[in-house]
Amino acid sequence: NAGVTQTPKFQVLKTGQSMTLQCAQDMNHNSMYWYRQDPGMGLRLIYYSASEGTTDKGEVPNGYNVSRLNKREFSLRLESAAPSQTSVYFCASILTGGNQPQHFGDGTRLSIL
Amino acid sequence: GENVEQHPSTLSVQEGDSAVIKCTYSDSASNYFPWYKQELGKRPQLIIDIRSNVGEKKDQRIAVTLNKTAKHFSLHITETQPEDSAVYFCAASIGRNNDMRFGAGTRLTVKP
């Protein structure tokens, strides 16, 4: 039982390149989330998926797209990377919505030059 | 929009002293308030949480208090140890789907 697995762990991109960050959970959780973490700003929600087949925007969705491929997998795509998207990206999941702690992956450290 | 304010941003205490971190939130419908600890280069990990029907919760050296009227909640760590040094985040639930808003974090340093 690996929990929440993110790949890759590190990536360097050039401005304008595209990239997909992968996230998978093996806990049979319904809801999944993508956050970015920048120094001094905590975790900000990019997109979330309350259940398989649905996705919704969070606080900072611009420049990103997501796909809930199946119940286990939730990917985040940068179509044209910008230096402002340099950040640490965390995926998280919970069993169902409402009053439960989120389980986080180990993060993807993304640098865009 | 909804937000969560967290104070202080940095906190330094001597080993054995207590540490208190405070958060305020704006959404009166928020009803779930977790606290996470994040060590350098690691994932955030839940240390304690509280729901809106409870005013206080304690787990060994860690306690959380909630004042729904004033919309603030606090983390209390007693008898601090060097291994308590980390960044601590508060969060509040928003909306139906457990959408969370996080505070900006508090870097706690416990000096031996």
Interface residues (C-beta under 8 A of the other chain):
Chain A: S31 Y33 Y35 G40 M41 G42 L43 R44 L45 Y48 A50 D56 G58 E59 F90 I94 G97 G98 N99 Q100 P101 Q102 F104 G105 D106 G107
Chain B: G1 Q6 S9 N31 Y32 P34 K42 R43 P44 Q45 L46 D49 R51 F89 A91 S93 R96 N97 N98 D99 M100 R101 F102 G103 A104 G105
